[in-house]
Amino acid sequence: MSGLLRASGVVAALLLLSVFAAPRAVADTVAFTWADARITSPVGLATDTDHSLYWTANSTADKSKTTVYAVNGEGRVGATLTYPQSTTGVIAVGYDSRNLYALDKSPKANTLRLSYMTLSGLVVNGSLPFHFYELVVPEAGQTIVALIVEPNSQFYVVAQSGHIYKAPAKASISGTNKLTKVSDGTAGVTGAYYDATQKAVVLRTASNIVVTDPASFATTSTIPAPAQTGARGIARALDGESYLLIGQGNGNGVMSVGGSSSTPSATPSVTPSVTSTPSATPSPTEIVTSTPAAAGSFSGSQLFGPATPMAIGVAFVLALLAGVVAFGRR
């Protein structure tokens, strides 16, 4: 089960997102405020250390497409990735080893759809394939709220009840994949992710951050979480030193809570198993760069606001060197 995207102009956006990295968040404060009207109901953040940005999506329905947004550390959208698949609302997003994931409901009963795209390079124009797995939840009446992507593309989904379900080790894009319940977990879960820094699974409830063992899901530590309207997702900050807690969208803050400051271990670059060849290719869509402005040319100042002191310093040094070289040639 697969489709095809047309990619356009994402290089500039991702490179600028990397250059204008956000300042480090201070523990237990607002890390950033969503600064784009399109981010109305974010399901969480997926931390992309390969490109120094975050990915998010809205939980709203769309009959013609699914959209995922690349966001910088200041809450501004740098690029949109759209693929031609209707959605009743994205449930969660994830990122690991250059694979971007979006989880939503399948039209089939008790079934989820986990779409993924491999961002093997920064494309200017061309095609970027997407595929999806169908995951069957073994228990009826569960509200799935989170996605966990462990190394080697091992997937888990988490229900609001706390129940955790594991996908087959080698999920297939041909046919369905039955999930297996592996833990009763922690009740009241609103978000979760695999933390490569701690080699742990981190769950979030409205009042706590719960760190668990990635094999047994037994709780190893609990951190109080600040009150947040519409508490939803959790992610590791790009600086590796804090947790980010996600609530409501545009105009609302993403909270930062102090966490481990150790350096994440590298994870192998593994692409999910693909067992069949796509049988059809839908009409291509685009990955397009965008700014909050309704019109106007693309520029870093429009996208990210004032330049950081580091960026200004680099520009000054480059200008100075250029002037020295030009003077020497006279």
C-alpha positions as CSV (number, residue, x, y, z in Angstrom):
1,M,0.0,0.0,0.0
2,S,1.8,3.1,-1.2
3,G,1.5,6.4,-2.9
4,L,3.7,9.1,-4.4
5,L,4.5,12.7,-3.4
6,R,6.0,15.4,-5.5
7,A,8.6,17.3,-3.6
8,S,9.2,21.0,-4.2
9,G,11.4,23.6,-2.6
10,V,11.9,21.9,0.8
11,V,15.7,22.3,0.8
12,A,15.6,26.0,1.6
13,A,13.1,25.5,4.4
14,L,14.9,22.7,6.1
15,L,18.3,24.3,5.7
16,L,17.0,27.6,7.2
17,L,15.4,25.6,10.0
18,S,18.8,24.1,10.7
19,V,20.7,27.4,10.5
20,F,18.3,29.4,12.7
21,A,18.2,27.0,15.6
22,A,16.2,28.0,18.6
23,P,17.8,29.0,21.9
24,R,17.9,26.4,24.6
25,A,14.7,26.1,26.5
26,V,14.8,26.8,30.3
27,A,13.3,24.1,32.5
28,D,9.7,24.5,33.6
29,T,9.1,27.5,31.3
30,V,7.5,28.2,28.0
31,A,9.9,26.8,25.4
32,F,8.1,28.6,22.5
33,T,4.6,29.8,21.5
34,W,3.0,28.4,18.4
35,A,3.3,31.2,15.8
36,D,1.3,29.9,12.9
37,A,-2.5,30.0,12.4
38,R,-2.4,26.7,10.6
39,I,-1.4,24.9,13.8
40,T,-4.8,24.7,15.4
41,S,-4.8,21.3,17.2
42,P,-1.3,19.9,17.3
43,V,-1.1,16.2,18.2
44,G,2.4,16.5,19.5
45,L,5.9,16.9,18.3
46,A,8.4,14.5,16.7
47,T,12.0,15.5,17.2
48,D,14.1,15.4,14.0
49,T,17.8,15.7,15.0
50,D,18.9,15.0,11.4
51,H,17.5,18.3,10.3
52,S,17.3,20.1,13.7
53,L,13.6,20.6,13.6
54,Y,10.3,19.2,14.8
55,W,7.3,17.7,12.9
56,T,3.7,18.1,13.9
57,A,0.2,17.6,12.5
58,N,-3.3,18.6,13.4
59,S,-6.0,16.3,14.7
60,T,-8.6,17.8,12.3
61,A,-10.2,15.8,9.5
62,D,-9.4,16.4,5.8
63,K,-11.2,14.5,3.0
64,S,-8.5,14.9,0.4
65,K,-5.0,15.0,2.0
66,T,-2.9,14.6,5.1
67,T,-0.5,17.4,6.1
68,V,2.5,17.3,8.3
69,Y,4.4,20.5,9.3
70,A,8.1,21.1,9.8
71,V,8.5,23.5,12.7
72,N,11.5,25.4,14.0
73,G,12.4,25.8,17.7
74,E,10.3,29.1,17.8
75,G,7.1,27.5,16.8
76,R,7.1,28.8,13.2
77,V,6.3,26.5,10.2
78,G,9.2,26.2,7.8
79,A,7.7,23.7,5.3
80,T,4.6,21.6,4.8
81,L,4.6,18.0,3.6
82,T,1.3,16.9,2.1
83,Y,0.4,13.4,0.8
84,P,-2.9,12.4,-1.0
85,Q,-4.6,10.4,1.7
86,S,-7.8,11.4,3.5
87,T,-7.7,11.5,7.3
88,T,-10.2,11.7,10.1
89,G,-7.5,13.5,12.0
90,V,-3.9,12.6,12.7
91,I,-3.5,10.9,16.1
92,A,0.3,11.1,16.6
93,V,3.6,11.7,14.7
94,G,7.0,10.1,15.0
95,Y,10.5,10.3,13.6
96,D,13.4,7.8,13.6
97,S,16.3,7.2,11.3
98,R,15.1,9.6,8.6
99,N,11.6,8.0,8.6
100,L,8.7,10.4,9.3
101,Y,5.5,8.7,10.6
102,A,1.9,9.8,10.9
103,L,-0.7,7.7,12.7
104,D,-4.4,8.0,12.1
105,K,-7.6,5.8,11.9
106,S,-8.2,3.5,9.0
107,P,-11.7,3.4,7.5
108,K,-11.8,-0.2,8.7
109,A,-13.1,-1.0,12.2
110,N,-10.6,-1.2,15.0
111,T,-7.8,-0.5,12.6
112,L,-5.1,2.2,12.5
113,R,-3.1,3.5,9.6
114,L,0.6,4.2,10.1
115,S,1.9,6.2,7.1
116,Y,5.6,6.8,6.6
117,M,8.0,8.6,4.3
118,T,11.8,8.2,4.2
119,L,13.6,11.5,4.1
120,S,16.8,10.1,2.7
121,G,17.9,13.5,1.4
122,L,16.8,17.1,1.0
123,V,15.0,17.2,-2.4
124,V,14.4,20.2,-4.5
125,N,12.1,18.7,-7.1
126,G,11.1,15.1,-7.7
127,S,9.2,12.3,-6.0
128,L,9.1,11.1,-2.5
129,P,7.2,7.8,-2.0
130,F,4.9,7.2,1.0
131,H,3.6,3.9,2.3
132,F,1.3,2.8,5.2
133,Y,0.8,-0.1,7.5
134,E,-2.6,-1.2,8.7
135,L,-2.5,-2.1,12.4
136,V,-5.4,-4.0,14.0
137,V,-6.1,-3.1,17.7
138,P,-7.0,-6.4,19.5
139,E,-9.4,-4.7,22.0
140,A,-12.5,-2.8,21.1
141,G,-13.4,0.6,22.6
142,Q,-9.8,1.8,23.1
143,T,-8.9,5.5,22.2
144,I,-5.4,5.5,20.8
145,V,-3.5,8.6,21.7
146,A,0.2,8.0,21.1
147,L,2.8,6.4,18.9
148,I,6.2,5.0,20.0
149,V,8.9,4.3,17.5
150,E,11.8,2.3,19.0
151,P,15.1,1.6,17.2
152,N,14.9,-0.8,14.2
153,S,11.4,0.6,13.5
154,Q,9.6,-1.3,16.2
155,F,6.2,0.3,16.6
156,Y,3.9,0.6,19.6
157,V,0.7,2.5,20.0
158,V,-0.7,3.6,23.4
159,A,-4.4,4.0,24.4
160,Q,-5.7,6.6,26.7
161,S,-6.5,3.8,29.2
162,G,-2.7,3.2,29.4
163,H,-2.8,-0.1,27.4
164,I,0.2,-0.5,25.1
165,Y,0.1,-2.5,21.9
166,K,3.1,-3.9,20.0
167,A,3.2,-4.2,16.2
168,P,4.9,-7.2,14.6
169,A,8.7,-6.9,14.5
170,K,8.6,-6.8,10.7
171,A,5.3,-5.1,9.9
172,S,4.0,-5.5,6.3
173,I,2.5,-2.9,4.0
174,S,0.6,-5.8,2.3
175,G,-2.5,-6.8,4.3
176,T,-3.0,-6.1,8.0
177,N,-0.8,-6.3,11.0
178,K,-2.3,-7.5,14.3
179,L,-1.2,-5.6,17.4
180,T,-0.4,-7.5,20.6
181,K,-1.2,-6.0,24.0
182,V,2.0,-6.0,26.1
183,S,1.2,-3.7,29.1
184,D,-1.7,-2.3,31.0
185,G,0.5,0.8,31.4
186,T,-0.5,4.1,33.1
187,A,-4.1,5.3,32.9
188,G,-4.8,8.8,31.5
189,V,-2.0,8.8,28.9
190,T,-2.1,11.7,26.5
191,G,1.3,11.3,24.7
192,A,4.4,9.1,24.5
193,Y,7.7,8.6,22.7
194,Y,10.9,6.6,22.7
195,D,13.8,8.6,24.3
196,A,17.1,7.7,22.7
197,T,18.9,9.8,25.3
198,Q,17.7,7.7,28.2
199,K,17.0,4.5,26.2
200,A,13.5,4.6,27.8
201,V,9.9,5.1,26.8
202,V,8.4,8.3,28.2
203,L,4.7,8.6,28.8
204,R,2.8,11.8,29.6
205,T,-0.4,12.3,31.5
206,A,-2.1,15.6,32.4
207,S,-0.2,15.7,35.7
208,N,3.0,13.6,35.3
209,I,5.9,12.6,33.0
210,V,6.4,8.9,33.5
211,V,9.7,7.3,32.4
212,T,9.5,3.6,31.8
213,D,11.6,0.6,30.9
214,P,11.4,0.1,27.0
215,A,11.0,-3.7,27.4
216,S,8.7,-4.1,30.3
217,F,7.1,-0.6,30.5
218,A,7.6,-0.7,34.2
219,T,7.9,2.8,35.7
220,T,11.4,3.9,36.6
221,S,10.8,7.5,37.6
222,T,8.0,10.1,37.7
223,I,8.3,13.9,37.2
224,P,5.4,16.2,38.0
225,A,4.2,18.0,34.9
226,P,3.0,21.7,35.0
227,A,-0.7,22.3,34.4
228,Q,-1.4,22.9,30.7
229,T,-4.7,23.5,28.9
230,G,-5.4,20.7,26.4
231,A,-2.5,18.6,27.5
232,R,-1.5,16.3,24.7
233,G,1.9,15.3,23.4
234,I,5.5,15.0,24.7
235,A,8.9,15.1,23.0
236,R,12.5,15.5,23.7
237,A,13.8,19.0,23.0
238,L,16.5,19.4,20.3
239,D,19.0,20.4,22.9
240,G,18.6,17.0,24.6
241,E,18.2,18.6,28.0
242,S,14.5,18.9,28.5
243,Y,11.0,17.5,27.7
244,L,8.6,19.5,25.6
245,L,4.9,19.3,26.6
246,I,2.3,20.1,23.9
247,G,-1.1,21.5,24.5
248,Q,-3.3,23.7,22.3
249,G,-2.2,25.3,19.0
250,N,-1.6,28.8,17.6
251,G,-1.0,31.4,20.3
252,N,-0.5,28.8,23.0
253,G,2.8,27.8,24.6
254,V,4.8,24.6,24.5
255,M,6.1,23.9,28.0
256,S,9.7,22.9,28.8
257,V,10.5,20.6,31.8
258,G,14.0,19.7,32.8
259,G,15.3,16.2,31.9
260,S,18.4,14.2,31.4
261,S,21.3,16.2,29.7
262,S,23.3,13.2,28.5
263,T,24.0,12.8,24.8
264,P,21.7,10.5,22.8
265,S,23.2,7.3,21.5
266,A,23.2,6.8,17.8
267,T,20.5,4.5,16.4
268,P,21.0,2.4,13.2
269,S,19.4,3.7,10.1
270,V,16.8,1.1,9.3
271,T,13.9,1.4,6.8
272,P,10.7,-0.5,7.6
273,S,10.3,-3.7,5.8
274,V,8.6,-3.4,2.5
275,T,7.2,-6.7,1.2
276,S,5.4,-5.7,-1.9
277,T,5.6,-3.4,-4.9
278,P,3.1,-0.5,-5.0
279,S,0.4,-1.4,-7.5
280,A,-0.8,2.1,-8.2
281,T,0.6,5.6,-8.2
282,P,-1.9,8.4,-7.3
283,S,-1.6,11.9,-8.6
284,P,1.4,13.7,-7.1
285,T,1.1,16.4,-4.5
286,E,3.8,18.7,-3.3
287,I,6.1,19.5,-0.4
288,V,6.0,23.3,-0.4
289,T,7.8,25.9,1.6
290,S,5.5,28.4,3.2
291,T,5.4,31.4,5.5
292,P,2.7,32.8,7.8
293,A,2.3,35.7,5.3
294,A,-0.5,35.3,2.7
295,A,1.8,36.5,-0.1
296,G,5.3,37.5,-0.7
297,S,8.6,35.9,-1.6
298,F,10.2,33.3,0.6
299,S,12.8,34.7,3.0
300,G,14.5,33.8,6.2
301,S,13.3,37.0,7.9
302,Q,9.7,36.3,7.1
303,L,10.0,32.7,8.2
304,F,12.0,33.0,11.4
305,G,11.8,36.6,12.5
306,P,15.0,38.5,13.6
307,A,18.3,36.7,13.0
308,T,20.0,35.2,16.0
309,P,23.2,36.8,17.3
310,M,25.2,33.8,16.0
311,A,23.8,34.2,12.6
312,I,24.5,38.0,12.6
313,G,28.1,37.3,13.8
314,V,28.6,34.7,11.0
315,A,27.3,37.1,8.4
316,F,29.5,39.9,9.7
317,V,32.6,37.7,9.5
318,L,31.8,36.5,6.0
319,A,31.2,40.1,4.9
320,L,34.5,41.2,6.5
321,L,36.4,38.4,4.7
322,A,34.8,39.3,1.4
323,G,35.9,42.8,1.9
324,V,39.5,41.9,2.6
325,V,39.7,39.6,-0.4
326,A,38.2,42.3,-2.7
327,F,40.7,44.9,-1.3
328,G,43.6,42.5,-1.9
329,R,42.7,42.1,-5.5
330,R,42.9,45.8,-6.3
